[in-house]
């Protein structure tokens, strides 16, 4: 990448505020609507919450007239998880469901597990004669 392109990227990135104020609402048809208060007069919409977030970022990039080839180098605004949860779109806060997962003892399985759960599973596995680490 040329030095001039790097300077252009840095100049554009410096225009992006560290956060933006956005009002999000639902339309009657279920679509999501956003008003970006940080940039007066900017509105956008999306069929899903995820699409709305893409459109909000697109609107900000358009506001700053970011060339298409430089978009991958620009910051992306991501809402806090609690925003999606308040809008009841993603993700579910807690799931309580019992499931049975059959496993042949001769097969090996790799799973990422939280440390607190890992210790408990190791103890149960050892009591059952299953190798678990």
TORLOVO-358516 format. One line per 2 residues: number of its first residue (from 1); their letters; for each residue x, y, z of N, C-alpha, C. Coordinates in pm, 1 decimal. Last residue first. Example, Ala and Ser with C-alpha at 12.3 -4.5 7.8 and 13.67 -1.06 7.14 Angstrom:
BEGIN
2> SA> 1285.0:-225.0:708.0:1367.0:-106.0:714.0:1290.0:3.0:787.0; 1319.0:-569.0:780.0:1230.0:-450.0:780.0:1320.0:-330.0:780.0
***
This chain:
BEGIN
133> XX> -978.1:-3422.6:2922.6:-874.0:-3327.2:2964.8:-910.0:-3188.8:2918.2; -1078.8:-3747.0:2984.0:-1125.3:-3611.0:2962.4:-1018.5:-3515.7:3008.6
131> XX> -1185.8:-4072.1:2944.7:-1068.5:-3984.8:2940.9:-1113.3:-3844.6:2902.7; -1411.6:-4220.8:3167.4:-1392.4:-4155.1:3038.4:-1270.6:-4064.9:3048.3
129> XX> -1507.0:-4335.8:3398.7:-1402.9:-4405.3:3324.7:-1377.7:-4346.4:3185.6; -1673.0:-4192.0:3555.2:-1736.9:-4279.6:3455.9:-1635.7:-4356.0:3372.1
127> XX> -1502.5:-4039.4:3704.2:-1585.9:-4135.9:3776.0:-1649.4:-4236.2:3680.2; -1404.7:-3877.8:3496.1:-1315.4:-3971.5:3563.4:-1394.3:-4079.2:3638.3
125> XX> -1635.5:-3723.7:3438.2:-1579.2:-3813.7:3337.6:-1489.9:-3918.1:3402.1; -1665.6:-3574.1:3671.3:-1771.6:-3667.7:3631.2:-1716.7:-3769.4:3532.1
123> XX> -1424.6:-3424.0:3663.1:-1454.8:-3511.2:3776.9:-1559.8:-3616.0:3739.7; -1456.1:-3284.5:3421.3:-1341.5:-3373.6:3439.7:-1369.8:-3471.6:3553.1
121> XX> -1682.0:-3127.9:3476.2:-1689.8:-3233.1:3374.7:-1575.6:-3332.5:3387.5; -1576.7:-2949.5:3665.6:-1686.3:-3038.1:3702.1:-1697.0:-3154.9:3603.9
119> XX> -1384.9:-2814.1:3511.2:-1345.1:-2888.6:3631.1:-1451.8:-2990.4:3671.0; -1550.3:-2692.3:3311.6:-1448.7:-2791.2:3276.3:-1410.1:-2876.7:3396.7
117> XX> -1698.8:-2495.5:3428.9:-1768.0:-2616.8:3385.8:-1668.2:-2728.4:3359.2; -1494.5:-2307.8:3471.4:-1574.9:-2354.7:3584.7:-1648.2:-2483.8:3550.2
115> XX> -1390.7:-2262.1:3207.8:-1309.6:-2323.9:3313.2:-1392.9:-2381.1:3427.0; -1606.2:-2352.2:2934.2:-1564.0:-2255.5:3035.6:-1490.7:-2328.3:3147.9
113> XX> -1484.1:-2538.1:2656.7:-1573.8:-2529.7:2771.8:-1517.8:-2427.8:2869.9; -1470.7:-2663.1:2336.4:-1426.9:-2553.0:2422.6:-1530.4:-2535.5:2532.4
111> XX> -1397.0:-2993.7:2239.0:-1499.6:-2896.6:2275.4:-1436.8:-2788.1:2361.0; -1342.0:-3270.9:2044.1:-1279.9:-3148.5:2095.0:-1389.2:-3045.8:2117.7
109> XX> -1353.2:-3619.8:2090.5:-1427.5:-3498.0:2059.8:-1353.0:-3380.4:2120.0; -1300.2:-3946.6:1972.3:-1249.4:-3831.0:2044.1:-1327.1:-3708.8:1997.7
107> XX> -1458.3:-4267.3:2017.7:-1436.4:-4144.1:1941.4:-1382.1:-4034.6:2030.9; -1519.4:-4477.6:2180.8:-1398.1:-4488.0:2102.2:-1366.1:-4360.6:2023.2
105> XX> -1764.8:-4422.7:2291.5:-1647.4:-4410.3:2377.8:-1518.3:-4414.0:2298.0; -1987.5:-4223.2:2113.6:-1920.4:-4352.2:2118.3:-1792.5:-4334.1:2198.5
103> XX> -2247.3:-4037.5:2242.6:-2106.9:-4037.2:2206.0:-2052.9:-4178.4:2217.9; -2540.4:-3829.8:2238.1:-2477.7:-3962.7:2233.8:-2333.8:-3953.8:2185.2
101> XX> -2662.1:-3602.0:2439.8:-2566.5:-3605.3:2330.9:-2498.7:-3741.7:2329.5; -2963.1:-3468.2:2533.5:-2880.9:-3588.0:2540.4:-2792.0:-3589.9:2418.0
99> XX> -3054.8:-3174.3:2718.4:-3034.8:-3245.8:2592.9:-2948.5:-3368.1:2618.6; -3263.4:-2945.6:2875.6:-3182.6:-3064.7:2890.0:-3173.6:-3133.6:2754.5
97> XX> -3249.2:-2598.3:2897.6:-3302.3:-2712.4:2825.4:-3208.2:-2829.4:2845.0; -3263.3:-2275.4:2918.4:-3264.3:-2387.5:3010.8:-3330.8:-2504.3:2939.4
95> XX> -3082.0:-1999.7:2823.5:-3160.7:-2112.5:2774.1:-3150.6:-2221.7:2878.6; -3062.7:-1651.4:2831.1:-3046.6:-1777.0:2902.8:-3136.7:-1882.7:2840.7
93> XX> -3068.9:-1451.2:2630.8:-2987.0:-1432.7:2750.6:-2961.0:-1565.9:2820.5; -3027.5:-1484.0:2285.4:-3108.5:-1519.4:2401.5:-3018.8:-1511.6:2523.9
91> XX> -2865.3:-1198.6:2137.5:-2894.7:-1339.8:2149.4:-2984.0:-1363.7:2269.4; -3137.5:-1064.8:1955.7:-3020.2:-1151.2:1960.5:-2934.2:-1110.6:2076.9
89> XX> -3387.8:-938.0:1990.3:-3349.3:-989.5:1860.1:-3231.9:-1086.9:1864.9; -3501.2:-767.9:2185.6:-3544.9:-906.5:2174.3:-3510.6:-966.0:2038.2
87> XX> -3404.7:-529.0:2250.3:-3491.6:-530.7:2132.7:-3542.4:-671.8:2103.1; -3239.3:-606.8:2456.5:-3355.0:-523.4:2486.8:-3455.1:-522.2:2372.4
85> XX> -3042.4:-744.6:2306.5:-3126.9:-819.0:2400.3:-3252.2:-739.3:2435.8; -2924.7:-534.7:2167.6:-2993.0:-641.3:2093.0:-3085.7:-720.4:2184.2
83> XX> -2822.7:-400.1:2392.8:-2914.7:-333.0:2299.8:-2993.5:-437.6:2222.6; -2641.6:-572.3:2514.7:-2766.5:-542.0:2583.9:-2868.4:-474.0:2492.3
81> XX> -2418.4:-566.7:2349.7:-2504.1:-684.5:2349.1:-2640.7:-656.0:2411.4; -2372.9:-248.6:2192.3:-2354.8:-337.5:2307.3:-2455.5:-452.1:2299.8
79> XX> -2314.5:-235.0:1834.2:-2391.3:-202.1:1954.5:-2358.0:-296.2:2069.8; -2038.9:-117.2:1662.9:-2106.4:-239.6:1706.0:-2183.4:-206.8:1832.9
77> XX> -1903.1:42.1:1386.9:-1977.7:60.0:1511.3:-2055.2:-67.7:1540.1; -1580.3:16.6:1259.3:-1717.6:-32.5:1252.6:-1782.3:-12.2:1388.4
75> XX> -1334.1:208.6:1075.9:-1390.9:152.1:1198.5:-1535.2:107.6:1175.5; -1186.2:105.9:759.7:-1259.8:199.7:844.1:-1312.8:130.5:969.2
73> XX> -1080.5:-64.5:579.4:-987.6:-5.4:675.5:-1056.1:89.7:774.1; -1277.5:-138.0:396.8:-1226.3:-239.3:490.7:-1133.9:-183.7:599.0
71> XX> -1306.3:111.9:249.8:-1404.7:70.7:351.2:-1349.4:-36.6:446.2; -1146.3:174.3:37.3:-1091.7:198.7:171.7:-1186.8:154.5:283.3
69> XX> -1287.3:130.1:-194.4:-1167.5:47.6:-172.4:-1107.2:66.3:-33.3; -1489.9:330.1:-176.9:-1522.5:187.8:-161.5:-1399.5:102.8:-129.0
67> XX> -1411.1:621.9:14.2:-1404.9:546.5:-111.0:-1423.7:396.5:-85.5; -1631.6:788.7:223.2:-1521.2:693.3:221.4:-1522.1:618.9:88.0
65> XX> -1791.8:1014.2:301.8:-1750.2:991.0:162.8:-1626.1:902.0:153.8; -1907.9:1038.2:544.2:-1768.3:1081.9:534.4:-1709.1:1059.9:395.3
63> XX> -2156.6:928.9:479.0:-2150.2:1064.8:531.0:-2008.6:1121.9:515.6; -2079.1:667.6:422.8:-2128.1:752.8:313.7:-2120.6:899.2:354.5
61> XX> -2019.4:580.3:679.0:-1913.7:582.0:576.8:-1953.0:671.6:459.3; -2274.0:602.0:791.0:-2163.5:682.1:844.8:-2050.3:691.8:741.7
59> XX> -2415.0:414.2:635.3:-2457.5:554.5:637.1:-2345.5:645.5:687.6; -2281.4:178.1:701.7:-2277.2:226.8:564.0:-2314.6:375.4:558.1
57> XX> -2356.9:156.4:969.8:-2216.0:175.0:936.2:-2199.8:227.2:793.6; -2631.0:118.9:927.8:-2584.4:231.5:1009.5:-2438.7:260.6:975.1
55> XX> -2628.7:-119.9:781.0:-2675.6:2.6:716.5:-2633.1:127.4:794.4; -2540.5:-301.8:971.9:-2463.0:-283.9:848.2:-2499.9:-151.0:782.6
53> XX> -2752.0:-276.3:1151.1:-2618.3:-236.2:1193.9:-2526.8:-216.7:1072.7; -2959.8:-381.8:991.8:-2965.3:-242.5:1035.2:-2826.9:-194.1:1076.6
51> XX> -2881.7:-648.5:973.0:-2879.3:-565.2:852.6:-2883.5:-416.9:888.9; -2927.2:-717.7:1242.2:-2794.2:-729.5:1184.2:-2781.1:-643.0:1058.9
49> XX> -3201.8:-684.3:1258.5:-3114.5:-601.6:1341.4:-2972.4:-602.0:1285.0; -3350.6:-681.0:928.2:-3313.1:-747.2:1053.2:-3223.5:-652.2:1132.0
47> XX> -3401.1:-491.5:736.0:-3503.5:-594.3:761.8:-3478.1:-668.5:892.0; -3329.0:-148.7:808.7:-3287.6:-284.0:772.6:-3396.4:-382.4:807.4
45> XX> -3250.4:200.6:749.5:-3336.7:90.9:792.4:-3278.8:-42.2:748.2; -3169.7:541.4:846.4:-3150.5:420.1:767.0:-3242.3:312.0:821.3
43> XX> -3087.9:888.8:845.4:-3177.7:779.9:882.1:-3142.6:659.7:796.3; -2959.1:1194.7:924.1:-2922.5:1062.5:872.4:-3016.0:957.8:933.1
41> XX> -3006.9:1439.6:1037.9:-3071.0:1411.4:910.6:-3038.2:1275.5:852.5; -2695.1:1479.7:1206.1:-2834.4:1521.6:1184.1:-2884.0:1491.8:1042.3
39> XX> -2513.7:1254.9:1345.5:-2509.3:1319.2:1213.8:-2652.5:1357.1:1176.0; -2594.4:1164.8:1587.9:-2461.2:1224.4:1578.5:-2444.6:1301.0:1447.5
37> XX> -2834.6:1033.9:1543.7:-2837.4:1170.1:1597.0:-2703.3:1241.6:1585.7; -2960.3:841.5:1319.6:-2825.6:861.5:1372.3:-2815.0:1007.8:1414.9
35> XX> -3225.6:633.5:1350.3:-3192.4:773.3:1329.4:-3057.0:793.6:1396.1; -3348.0:335.7:1208.7:-3248.0:402.8:1291.8:-3233.4:547.8:1249.8
33> XX> -3567.4:56.2:1216.4:-3539.5:192.3:1170.2:-3438.1:255.0:1264.2; -3643.8:-270.7:1108.1:-3578.8:-184.2:1205.6:-3546.8:-50.2:1141.4
31> XX> -3960.0:-431.4:1032.6:-3826.8:-382.2:997.6:-3773.4:-292.8:1108.7; -4222.1:-482.5:1100.9:-4117.6:-555.9:1171.6:-3976.8:-513.2:1137.1
29> XX> -4417.4:-322.5:997.6:-4392.6:-447.6:926.0:-4280.2:-530.5:989.5; -4402.5:-99.0:1162.8:-4519.1:-187.4:1174.1:-4495.8:-321.3:1106.0
27> XX> -4059.6:-80.0:1277.7:-4169.9:-36.8:1192.7:-4285.1:-135.5:1210.0; -3888.6:-13.1:1578.3:-3942.5:-113.3:1486.2:-4055.6:-50.9:1406.9
25> XX> -3589.0:184.6:1633.9:-3728.8:149.5:1656.6:-3769.7:44.3:1554.8; -3318.5:353.8:1778.2:-3363.3:237.5:1701.3:-3508.6:208.8:1737.4
23> XX> -3102.8:623.3:1760.3:-3233.8:578.1:1809.3:-3279.4:465.9:1718.1; -2763.0:672.0:1842.8:-2858.9:620.5:1746.7:-2988.6:584.4:1818.5
21> XX> -2460.4:830.9:1859.8:-2589.5:818.2:1926.2:-2693.3:782.8:1820.5; -2136.5:676.1:1849.0:-2242.4:754.6:1785.9:-2373.0:730.1:1860.4
19> XX> -1789.9:702.0:1943.1:-1922.9:641.6:1954.4:-2022.6:732.8:1883.4; -1565.1:825.8:1850.0:-1548.1:699.0:1921.6:-1680.8:628.0:1945.7
17> XX> -1615.3:947.3:1510.1:-1618.2:963.3:1655.8:-1606.8:826.0:1723.5; -1404.3:965.6:1232.7:-1503.8:882.5:1300.1:-1500.8:906.7:1450.8
15> XX> -1184.4:1103.8:1139.3:-1315.3:1170.4:1135.4:-1421.3:1095.7:1216.0; -972.9:930.7:1140.8:-974.1:1034.9:1243.4:-1107.8:1108.7:1247.5
13> XX> -1015.8:785.5:908.5:-1040.7:720.7:1038.6:-1050.8:823.8:1150.7; -924.2:972.6:715.0:-1065.4:935.2:723.1:-1099.9:874.6:859.0
11> XX> -648.9:978.3:777.3:-726.5:1102.0:777.6:-875.9:1072.0:790.6; -578.5:709.9:737.7:-566.0:769.4:871.1:-646.4:898.6:883.2
9> XX> -628.2:690.4:459.3:-697.8:602.8:555.3:-695.2:665.5:694.0; -442.8:880.3:362.7:-586.0:898.5:337.0:-668.6:815.6:435.9
7> XX> -201.1:758.9:440.3:-237.0:891.2:493.9:-386.7:916.9:478.0; -219.9:528.3:282.8:-216.1:515.0:429.4:-253.1:648.2:494.5
5> XX> -203.6:643.0:28.9:-325.1:570.7:68.4:-332.9:557.1:220.2; 58.2:744.9:41.7:-54.1:836.8:22.0:-186.9:771.4:62.1
3> XX> 213.4:513.9:56.1:209.0:605.1:170.9:90.3:700.8:161.2; 51.1:219.9:-78.2:129.1:342.9:-91.3:111.2:432.9:30.1
1> X> 84.5:-117.5:0.0:0.0:0.0:0.0:89.5:124.4:0.0
***
